[in-house]
Amino acid sequence: MQHEDIQLTESIATLTVEGINYQYISLPRLEELGLGTIRDLPYSIKILLESAVRNWDGKFITNEHIYALANWCSYDATEVPFKPTRIILQDFTGVPAIVDLASMRDEVASRGGNPTSVNPMIPVDLVIDHSVIIEHAGDRYAFSRNVELEYERNKERYEFVKWAQKSFTNFNVVPPSNGIVHQVNLEYLASSVRTEQRDNNYWLFPDSLVGTDSHTPMINGIGTVAWGVGGIEAEAAMLGQPLYFVMPEVIGIRLKGSLREGVTATDLALTVTSILRKKGVVGKFVEFFGEGVRDISVPDRATIANMAPEYGATMSMFPVDDRTLDYLKETGRGKIVPLAEAYWKAQGMFNLGDEPPAYTEVLELDLDTIAATVSGPKRPQDTIPLPKMKEAFDTVLRKPMEEGGYGADDNTVNTALKEGAVVLASITSCTNTSNPSVMVAAGLLAKKAVEKGLLPPSYVKTTLSPGSRVVATYLEKAGLLQGLEHLGFYIDGYGCAACCGNTGALVDGIEQMIQQDHLVVASILSGNRNFEGRIHPLIRANYLASPPLVVAFALAGRVNINMEIEPLGVGNDGEPVFLKDIWPSSKEIERIISETIDETVFKGEYDRIDSNEKWATINSSEGLLYDWDDTSTYIQKAPYFEAVSTTTSPLGNLKEMLSLAILGDSITTDHISPAGHIPIQSEAGIFLQSQGVEVREFNNYGARRGNHKVMERGTFANIRLRNRMANGKEGGYTKHLPTEEIVSMFEAASRYQKDGRNLLIIAGKEYGTGSSRDWAAKGTTLLGVKVILAESFERIHRSNLVGMGVLPVQFLEGMTANSLSLDGTETYSIHGLTEKTFIPRQRAEMQAVRHDGTIVSFPIEIRIDNAIEREYYMNGGILPTVMEKLLSNQ
């Protein structure tokens, strides 16, 4: 069969469920049509293939794409498209995406178009979960006080979101204090399969999504294809554009055996993280199979899948089976089960434990070998067997800093607060709070500890931030919440909290003590990331552990303890209490789960997810167009459309460019994108103060992502950035060429823009590595940078640059800024590009004119990689491209 012979109608089949006929793309029929041996494909690739066939249009999704997916084993490094069925946003990344859509509406209206045409084309859910900060903890008033502060600090953002909730179709908001985006997705939003009415027919297809948070793969635990993307990619998908990515290898993990008594899903997830990080699965898909999968509950599967970013996989999938269907029933989604079961079985994708697909490679893990595990102190993959914890901490404490240690000596370990003291014990993060087995275990352990008379030391800040209200309901129903509260683990919020750094202040006086004595203190949390400085700027050692172990370490008050042989404390009878004395058995845990958790618990909470009294008090403007407030320091109209509308062709911006920076290898999106706290003397801090914002009200860059005036000032402002044009000064500085002054990157860019000069940035290898941060590309374009000339690019950031109208250009092999003796003082121009002849991956010529008039010419490769990217670039980016299409169709 030739590529051009593919016809959508030939692959359509009909499935009748409960008297209703549904049309669907039949994978077995595609195989009958001769596309390939589809039955042997990994589950995840089959779902991508179904999406490609169903969304085929001959332009964005072509026959070649379909053949590549159908013959996955035979294609290497081929780009393929993906159109998810829905989008999920958390509020830090979601607000700027909605700002862009609202701004597009304004531009469409100003050009005589219909603003109602600007709407998400697929369902979008925004879950507000990243804004709560645990300023108050350890008492019954913690939750209400934290909520009050959250609303006070984020009033402007929430008013905007409330307007969007009313104004946009296909857009739903889950208000604050309901839970973490991934747990709400797992327990409520996900449906396994979806239906749609099209041309008077009902269509049935897999639920799939992308999300603007790296832990979106958690939903892979129920067999749903999903992964995390940057905001620009999410906006493109929202507006009907496919996402393009290199077809991945798929690694199969055969699980055998079963977990031993006392071993938790967290221990398994941390062990998998360590194994796969060492193996190297970055950019790959992972699928689990084998007899061991049958004994792993869906929440346990989700715990493992949640950690995919930590071991580097794009996604980590457990195919649909009986346990998946049971979980849907147990969480109040029983109505969808007959459809889901019929669909997955008709597609030959219901996991019956048969022979596995033809994976790229198969690894094996014996669950019997998993033991109690802690991970840290700086990376999720650095696992430590629990009995080795004391030895591991003492070793890293004294190891030299250049070897990854803390460099402590005997003079720094005899202070009032000891090295290794646990100053934060936090049950937090979607990874574990979505899992009843470990949450019930934590509650039981706390109850037994209270009965023994144990309490945490006074210097330990204890926090409990469940991923959904369901957790509080079943803990209270089981009589376990009281024991946790007695130990200080009061519910202080429903959100991401400590895991994303929203820890708040430590116990009074502790921060001063840490700073005064330069102490290496610790946090213990049930999260997924523990990078140094992430959890709290003064806590240098951070360890990941299961919720019951979080409670245990809180009781011990230190991490340099061997819990196998050392007691956690002394009971009220004067006898030592060991971990084994209060550790709950699996039978106890299972009994409580069976007695307290059923579909009524989930339905009871999620049926009132919109009944939020505090959210109801938020006032917002009405109408199709947002009433922008020019004085707002949180929300401002995006300028991208205005800038593009006055530009005839981006190719006209490639002459006589000046260099803003010359950077080295492995410049990450963390170097480029504004993140974290806003320093007082930074450009962003000075701007906020000029707007009347007090320093205590700065909030952080994440909360202010809806205001480009703040974000552009924080772009390339990382204090560790090294620009060769800054005369050795570290941070976001550069040389302003006409004056030779060393000024901030923003100040230099502003001066150049006033003079009408276009800019470029020169860099080394792997430019744009790290998380897919949309502001790394947005900030770049707002600074007036038209070209990034690098030795190589990270895939997603290169795509994001194109999506924002910035041209990625690559040195040819063997050429670098150093080999060409470029110092950034030259004037740069690209020759050989015209609108008529410009094609993807075209070679062109860069000319650099030195001050003395000499010219350095060298060949370059234009990293516009396909025809779709060419269209985006020539239109000024993805958003203007979509806007022009909307206007042309009216």
SVG drawing of the C-alpha trace seen along z (x, -y; Angstrom):
<svg xmlns="http://www.w3.org/2000/svg" viewBox="-30 -55 70 69">
<polyline fill="none" stroke="black" stroke-width="0.4" points="0.0,0.0 1.3,-3.5 1.3,-6.3 -1.3,-8.2 -3.7,-5.3 -4.6,-5.8 -8.2,-6.7 -9.8,-7.6 -13.1,-5.9 -11.4,-2.5 -10.2,-2.4 -13.6,-3.3 -15.4,-0.6 -18.6,-0.6 -18.9,0.5 -22.2,0.9 -22.3,0.4 -25.5,0.3 -27.6,-0.2 -25.6,-3.1 -23.4,-2.9 -20.0,-4.5 -17.6,-5.0 -13.9,-4.6 -10.6,-4.2 -9.9,-0.4 -6.3,0.5 -6.9,4.2 -8.4,2.8 -5.4,0.6 -3.3,3.8 -5.6,5.5 -5.1,2.5 -1.4,3.3 0.0,0.4 2.2,2.7 2.2,5.3 0.3,3.0 -0.5,5.7 3.2,5.8 3.4,2.1 3.8,0.8 0.5,-0.4 1.6,-4.0 2.6,-4.0 -0.8,-2.5 -2.6,-5.4 -0.4,-7.9 -1.2,-6.1 -5.0,-6.2 -4.7,-9.9 -2.8,-10.5 -5.3,-8.6 -8.3,-10.2 -6.9,-13.7 -5.3,-13.2 -5.6,-16.4 -2.8,-15.8 -0.9,-18.9 -0.2,-19.0 -0.7,-15.2 0.3,-13.4 0.3,-9.8 4.1,-9.7 3.5,-10.4 0.9,-7.6 3.3,-5.1 6.1,-6.1 4.0,-5.4 2.5,-2.1 6.1,-0.9 7.6,-2.3 10.4,0.2 11.7,-0.7 11.9,-4.5 14.6,-6.3 14.6,-10.0 11.5,-10.7 9.3,-13.6 5.7,-12.7 2.6,-14.7 0.3,-14.3 -3.1,-16.0 -4.2,-15.3 -7.9,-15.3 -7.6,-17.7 -5.2,-20.0 -4.5,-20.4 -2.9,-23.5 -1.7,-24.4 -2.1,-28.0 1.5,-29.2 1.7,-28.0 -2.0,-28.3 -2.5,-32.0 0.0,-33.3 -1.5,-30.9 -5.0,-32.4 -3.5,-35.9 -2.3,-35.1 -5.7,-33.9 -7.4,-37.0 -4.9,-39.2 -5.5,-37.4 -9.2,-38.1 -8.4,-41.9 -6.3,-41.8 -8.9,-39.9 -11.6,-42.4 -9.4,-45.4 -9.0,-44.0 -12.7,-43.6 -12.9,-39.9 -15.2,-38.0 -13.6,-37.6 -15.8,-34.5 -13.7,-32.7 -10.8,-32.7 -11.5,-29.8 -9.8,-26.6 -10.6,-24.1 -10.3,-21.1 -11.3,-20.9 -9.0,-22.7 -8.9,-22.3 -7.0,-24.8 -6.4,-23.6 -5.3,-26.3 -2.9,-24.4 0.5,-26.2 -0.4,-29.4 -0.9,-28.2 2.2,-28.8 2.4,-27.1 3.1,-30.2 1.0,-28.6 1.3,-25.0 0.9,-22.9 -2.4,-24.0 -6.1,-23.9 -6.1,-27.4 -3.3,-26.7 -5.6,-25.9 -7.9,-28.9 -5.0,-31.3 -3.1,-30.0 -6.2,-30.2 -6.8,-33.8 -3.2,-34.7 -3.5,-32.9 -6.5,-34.9 -5.1,-38.2 -1.8,-37.7 -3.4,-36.4 -6.6,-38.5 -5.7,-40.0 -4.8,-36.7 -7.9,-35.0 -10.1,-37.8 -8.6,-37.3 -9.1,-33.5 -12.7,-34.0 -13.3,-36.2 -11.8,-33.5 -13.9,-30.8 -17.0,-32.8 -15.8,-34.1 -14.2,-31.1 -15.9,-27.9 -14.1,-24.6 -12.4,-26.1 -13.0,-24.8 -11.4,-26.0 -11.0,-23.9 -10.9,-26.6 -8.2,-26.7 -8.2,-24.4 -9.4,-21.3 -6.1,-19.6 -3.1,-19.1 -3.6,-19.1 -2.3,-15.6 -4.3,-14.0 -7.5,-15.8 -6.8,-14.6 -6.3,-11.0 -9.3,-10.9 -11.8,-13.0 -11.0,-14.5 -9.6,-11.5 -12.0,-9.1 -9.9,-6.5 -12.0,-7.0 -13.9,-10.0 -16.9,-10.5 -17.7,-13.2 -20.6,-13.9 -19.4,-14.6 -21.5,-14.6 -24.5,-13.1 -22.3,-10.2 -20.9,-9.4 -17.1,-8.9 -15.2,-6.9 -11.5,-7.4 -8.8,-7.3 -8.5,-10.0 -5.1,-11.7 -3.6,-15.0 -0.6,-17.2 -0.2,-19.3 1.9,-22.3 3.6,-20.5 6.3,-18.0 4.5,-15.4 1.6,-15.1 2.7,-11.5 1.1,-10.5 -2.0,-9.8 -0.1,-7.1 -1.0,-5.0 -4.4,-4.3 -3.1,-3.8 -3.7,-7.3 -1.1,-8.8 0.1,-12.1 3.2,-14.1 4.3,-17.5 4.9,-20.4 5.8,-24.1 3.2,-26.8 3.8,-27.6 3.2,-24.0 0.1,-23.8 -1.3,-27.0 -0.6,-25.5 -2.4,-22.3 -5.2,-24.4 -5.7,-26.2 -5.8,-23.0 -2.2,-22.7 -0.4,-19.3 2.6,-18.9 5.7,-17.5 8.3,-15.3 10.9,-12.7 9.4,-9.2 10.7,-7.7 12.2,-4.4 9.9,-2.4 11.5,-0.5 9.6,2.4 10.0,3.0 9.0,6.6 7.9,6.7 7.9,10.0 7.3,11.1 5.5,8.9 6.4,6.3 7.5,7.6 5.7,6.8 6.5,3.2 7.6,2.0 5.6,-0.9 4.8,-2.1 7.1,-5.1 10.0,-2.7 9.2,-1.1 8.9,-4.4 12.2,-5.7 14.0,-2.5 12.6,-2.6 13.8,-6.2 17.3,-5.2 17.5,-2.2 16.1,-4.0 18.2,-7.2 21.3,-5.0 20.0,-3.1 19.3,-6.3 15.8,-6.7 15.8,-10.4 13.3,-11.3 12.0,-7.7 8.7,-6.1 8.5,-3.4 5.8,-0.7 5.4,1.8 4.3,5.4 4.6,8.8 3.0,10.9 4.1,8.4 1.9,5.6 -1.2,7.5 -0.4,7.1 0.2,3.3 -2.8,1.1 -3.6,-1.8 -2.6,-4.4 0.8,-2.5 1.1,-2.6 0.4,-6.3 3.0,-6.8 5.6,-5.2 4.4,-7.1 4.5,-10.4 8.3,-10.1 8.9,-9.8 10.5,-13.3 12.9,-12.2 14.1,-9.3 14.0,-11.2 11.3,-9.4 8.7,-11.3 6.0,-9.1 5.7,-5.8 2.7,-3.8 0.7,-1.0 -1.7,0.3 -5.4,0.7 -6.5,3.9 -9.1,5.1 -7.5,3.1 -7.9,-0.1 -11.6,0.5 -12.0,1.3 -10.3,-1.9 -12.6,-3.9 -15.6,-2.3 -14.1,-2.9 -13.6,-6.6 -17.1,-7.3 -16.7,-6.9 -18.5,-3.6 -20.6,-4.9 -17.6,-5.1 -16.4,-1.5 -18.6,0.4 -17.4,-1.9 -13.8,-1.8 -13.8,2.0 -15.5,2.5 -13.1,0.1 -9.8,1.3 -10.8,4.9 -11.9,4.1 -8.6,2.5 -6.7,5.4 -5.2,3.1 -6.7,4.5 -3.8,5.9 -4.5,9.6 -0.9,10.4 -0.1,12.0 3.2,11.7 4.6,8.1 4.9,5.8 8.1,5.6 9.9,3.1 13.2,1.4 14.6,3.1 13.3,5.0 14.5,4.6 13.5,6.8 12.7,5.8 12.0,8.3 9.6,6.6 10.8,9.0 14.1,7.1 12.6,3.7 13.3,2.5 12.5,-0.6 14.1,-3.5 14.9,-7.2 16.3,-9.4 18.6,-12.4 20.0,-14.7 20.0,-16.6 18.6,-14.4 15.6,-12.0 17.6,-9.2 20.1,-9.0 18.5,-6.2 19.6,-5.1 18.4,-1.9 16.8,-3.1 19.3,-1.3 22.1,-3.1 20.6,-6.6 22.9,-7.6 26.0,-6.5 25.0,-8.1 24.3,-11.5 27.5,-11.5 29.5,-10.7 27.9,-13.5 28.1,-16.0 31.9,-15.8 32.6,-15.1 34.2,-18.1 31.8,-20.4 33.6,-19.9 32.7,-16.2 29.0,-16.9 29.2,-17.0 28.7,-19.8 32.3,-20.2 31.4,-20.2 34.2,-19.7 34.3,-18.9 34.0,-22.6 30.6,-22.9 28.7,-19.9 28.4,-20.8 25.8,-23.6 22.5,-24.0 20.6,-22.7 22.5,-19.7 23.6,-19.1 21.1,-16.7 18.2,-18.0 14.9,-17.6 13.5,-21.2 10.7,-20.4 8.7,-17.2 6.1,-17.5 3.5,-15.1 3.0,-16.7 2.9,-16.2 0.7,-14.4 3.2,-11.6 2.1,-10.1 -0.9,-11.9 -2.9,-10.3 -2.1,-6.9 -4.4,-5.6 -2.0,-2.8 0.8,-5.2 -1.5,-7.9 -3.4,-5.3 0.0,-3.9 1.1,-7.4 -2.2,-7.8 -1.8,-4.4 1.9,-5.1 0.9,-8.5 -1.9,-6.9 0.5,-4.3 3.1,-6.9 0.6,-9.0 -0.5,-5.9 3.2,-5.4 3.5,-9.0 5.9,-10.2 6.0,-13.8 8.3,-15.5 10.9,-18.0 9.7,-21.6 12.1,-22.7 10.3,-20.4 7.8,-22.2 5.2,-19.6 2.9,-20.1 0.1,-18.0 -1.0,-19.2 -3.1,-16.5 -3.5,-16.3 -7.3,-16.2 -10.1,-16.6 -10.8,-12.9 -7.7,-12.2 -9.0,-14.3 -12.4,-12.6 -11.1,-9.0 -8.5,-9.8 -11.1,-11.4 -13.6,-8.6 -11.0,-6.1 -10.2,-8.0 -6.6,-8.6 -6.6,-12.4 -6.6,-13.0 -3.4,-11.2 -1.7,-13.1 -2.9,-16.4 -1.6,-15.4 1.9,-15.2 1.4,-18.6 0.4,-17.3 -2.7,-19.5 -4.0,-20.0 -2.6,-23.3 -3.7,-23.4 -4.6,-21.4 -1.9,-22.1 1.6,-21.5 3.1,-23.3 6.5,-22.2 7.3,-20.1 7.4,-23.2 9.1,-25.3 5.9,-26.9 7.2,-25.9 6.9,-29.2 8.9,-30.2 10.4,-27.6 9.6,-27.4 10.4,-30.8 14.1,-31.2 15.2,-28.2 16.2,-30.1 18.4,-32.5 20.1,-29.5 20.8,-27.8 22.3,-31.0 24.3,-31.8 25.9,-28.4 26.0,-27.6 24.1,-24.4 23.4,-21.6 19.8,-20.8 17.3,-18.6 13.8,-18.3 12.0,-15.0 9.1,-15.1 6.8,-12.8 7.5,-14.7 9.2,-14.1 12.0,-16.7 14.6,-17.6 17.1,-19.8 19.2,-21.9 17.5,-25.2 14.2,-24.1 12.3,-23.1 13.6,-26.0 16.6,-28.3 18.2,-27.4 17.6,-23.7 20.5,-22.1 19.8,-18.4 16.4,-17.3 15.2,-13.7 12.2,-12.0 10.4,-9.3 7.0,-7.7 4.4,-9.5 4.8,-7.0 8.6,-7.6 8.0,-11.3 6.2,-10.9 8.9,-8.7 11.7,-11.1 9.6,-14.0 9.5,-12.0 13.2,-11.3 14.0,-14.9 17.1,-14.0 18.1,-12.2 21.4,-10.8 19.7,-7.8 19.6,-4.1 16.0,-3.3 16.7,0.4 18.6,0.3 18.1,-3.2 14.8,-4.3 12.7,-7.1 12.2,-8.3 11.2,-7.3 7.6,-6.4 5.5,-7.5 6.4,-4.3 10.1,-5.3 11.0,-2.6 12.6,-3.2 10.2,-3.1 11.5,-1.7 10.1,-2.1 9.2,1.6 7.0,1.0 4.7,-1.4 4.9,-0.4 1.5,0.8 1.0,4.1 -0.3,4.5 -3.4,6.2 -4.2,3.2 -3.8,0.9 -5.9,3.0 -8.7,3.4 -9.0,-0.4 -9.0,-1.0 -11.7,1.5 -13.8,0.2 -13.5,-3.5 -12.8,-4.2 -15.4,-3.6 -17.0,-5.6 -19.2,-7.6 -16.1,-9.2 -14.9,-10.3 -18.3,-11.4 -19.1,-13.2 -16.1,-15.4 -16.0,-15.9 -19.7,-16.5 -19.1,-19.8 -15.8,-20.7 -17.2,-24.0 -19.0,-24.8 -16.2,-27.0 -17.5,-29.9 -14.2,-31.7 -14.0,-31.5 -17.5,-32.7 -16.5,-36.0 -14.0,-36.7 -15.4,-39.5 -14.5,-39.7 -15.4,-41.7 -17.9,-40.5 -17.8,-40.2 -15.9,-38.7 -13.0,-41.1 -11.0,-41.4 -11.0,-44.8 -7.3,-45.2 -6.0,-47.2 -2.9,-49.1 -1.8,-49.4 -1.9,-45.7 1.4,-44.2 0.1,-40.6 -1.9,-40.7 -1.0,-42.6 -2.1,-42.3 0.4,-40.3 2.3,-42.3 3.1,-39.6 0.3,-40.3 0.9,-44.0 4.5,-43.6 3.9,-41.1 1.1,-43.1 3.5,-45.9 6.2,-43.6 6.1,-42.7 8.6,-39.8 10.8,-38.5 13.6,-38.0 14.0,-41.7 15.2,-41.6 18.3,-39.6 20.6,-42.4 23.1,-44.3 22.3,-42.6 24.2,-43.3 25.1,-40.6 23.4,-40.7 25.5,-37.8 28.0,-35.1 27.3,-32.1 28.9,-28.8 27.7,-25.2 24.6,-23.7 22.8,-27.0 19.5,-25.8 16.1,-27.3 16.7,-28.0 19.5,-30.4 17.1,-32.1 13.7,-32.0 12.7,-34.0 12.0,-31.7 11.8,-31.7 12.0,-34.8 12.4,-38.3 15.6,-40.0 15.1,-43.6 17.8,-45.1 17.0,-43.1 15.4,-44.9 12.1,-43.2 12.4,-44.2 13.2,-47.8 10.2,-47.9 7.8,-46.5 8.9,-49.0 8.4,-51.8 4.8,-50.5 4.3,-50.9 4.7,-47.2 6.3,-46.7 9.1,-44.1 7.0,-41.8 4.4,-41.8 6.7,-40.8 5.5,-37.2 7.6,-35.3 8.1,-35.1 5.8,-32.2 2.8,-34.2 3.7,-37.1 4.0,-35.1 0.9,-37.0 2.8,-40.3 5.3,-40.5 6.7,-43.7 8.0,-41.8 9.0,-38.7 11.0,-40.4 13.1,-42.1 13.9,-38.7 14.9,-37.0 18.6,-36.2 18.8,-37.5 20.0,-34.3 22.8,-35.1 24.9,-32.2 24.8,-33.2 28.2,-33.7 28.3,-36.1 31.6,-36.5 30.6,-40.0 30.3,-41.1 34.0,-41.4 33.9,-38.6 30.9,-39.8 28.7,-36.9 24.9,-37.2 22.6,-38.8 24.9,-41.4 26.4,-42.4 28.4,-45.1 26.4,-47.9 28.4,-48.2 28.1,-51.9 29.1,-53.0 31.2,-50.0 29.2,-50.1 28.5,-46.8 24.7,-46.9 21.9,-44.5 20.8,-42.4 17.4,-44.1 18.9,-47.6 21.1,-46.9 18.2,-45.4 16.0,-48.4 18.6,-50.8 19.0,-48.8 15.3,-48.7 15.1,-52.4 17.8,-52.7 15.9,-50.2 18.6,-47.6 17.9,-43.9 19.8,-41.5 21.2,-38.0 22.7,-35.7 25.6,-33.3 25.9,-30.1 27.6,-26.7 26.3,-23.2 22.9,-22.1 21.3,-25.5 18.0,-25.4 18.4,-22.2 16.2,-21.6 12.5,-22.1 10.4,-23.4 9.8,-26.9 7.7,-29.1 9.1,-32.3 12.6,-31.3 11.3,-31.8 8.8,-34.6 11.3,-36.7 13.9,-36.2 11.6,-37.7 10.5,-40.5 14.1,-41.6 14.3,-42.1 16.4,-39.0 15.8,-37.8 18.4,-35.0 20.0,-32.4 23.2,-31.2 24.3,-28.0 26.4,-24.9 23.3,-22.7 19.9,-23.1 17.7,-21.2 14.7,-20.0 11.8,-21.6 13.4,-25.0 14.4,-25.2 10.7,-24.5 9.6,-27.1 11.9,-29.7 10.3,-29.2 6.9,-29.3 7.8,-32.8 9.2,-34.0 12.9,-33.7 15.2,-32.1 17.4,-29.2 20.6,-29.1 23.3,-26.5 27.1,-26.6 28.2,-23.8 30.2,-21.0 33.6,-22.1 32.8,-25.8 32.3,-27.8 32.4,-31.3 35.9,-30.6 37.2,-29.0 36.0,-32.1 37.4,-34.5 34.0,-36.2 33.9,-38.4 30.4,-39.9 31.5,-43.4 30.8,-42.5 27.7,-43.4 26.0,-40.3 23.9,-39.7 22.4,-36.5 22.6,-36.3 20.9,-33.8 17.4,-33.7 14.5,-34.9 10.8,-34.2 10.6,-32.4 13.6,-30.1 13.5,-29.7 13.2,-25.9 13.6,-23.9 17.2,-23.1 18.5,-25.5 22.2,-26.4 22.9,-30.2 25.8,-32.5 26.4,-34.6 28.6,-37.6 30.2,-39.3 31.7,-42.7 34.4,-43.8 35.1,-47.4 38.0,-47.7 35.7,-46.7 37.0,-43.2 34.4,-40.5 34.2,-37.0 31.9,-34.9 30.9,-31.4 28.2,-28.9 25.2,-28.2 22.2,-25.9 18.8,-27.4 17.1,-25.2 13.6,-25.6 13.1,-21.8 9.8,-21.4 7.2,-23.2 4.9,-23.8 7.7,-25.5 8.5,-27.6 4.9,-28.8 5.0,-29.6 8.3,-31.6 7.2,-33.6 4.0,-34.6 5.9,-35.7 5.1,-32.6 2.4,-30.1 -0.1,-32.5 -0.1,-35.0 -0.3,-32.1 -3.5,-30.8 -4.9,-34.3 -4.4,-35.0 -6.2,-31.7 -9.1,-32.7 -9.4,-36.0 -9.2,-34.5 -12.0,-32.1 -14.4,-34.8"/>
</svg>
